[in-house]
Amino acid sequence: MSLSAEQLATLAEVLAAAPAGNPLPAVRQALPGMAVTRCDPEDMRGEQAFGQAAGFLLYLVDAASHCWRIVDQPEQASGVVIARVPAVAAASAPAALAGEA
């Protein structure tokens, strides 16, 4: 499975419109079948985020096997890990995804 540009744009839109707190229910409703989880940004230290949307860092993952692995191409990804951007790190975060307001 791969993630399409349309799915990534939908993800950005949903994150921008999601209520404060946990955005996962809204993401799962809008993108059924996409593997998605969230974590603390510290859990992703040493990994390069694919992009940013609505105050979240987005890490693409290949979730096809038992252990997820971080990937850098949507064509290799079947899901996403979402980590809220710490306020002090927002200035150095990756570029926003297309479709984010």
PyMOL commands that set and color helices and strands:
alter all, ss='L'
color gray80, all
select helices_A, chain A and resi 5-17+24-30+41-44+74-76+87-92
alter helices_A, ss='H'
color red, helices_A
select strands_A, chain A and resi 35-39+51-53+56-62+69-71+79-84
alter strands_A, ss='S'
color yellow, strands_A
deselect
rebuild
show_as cartoon
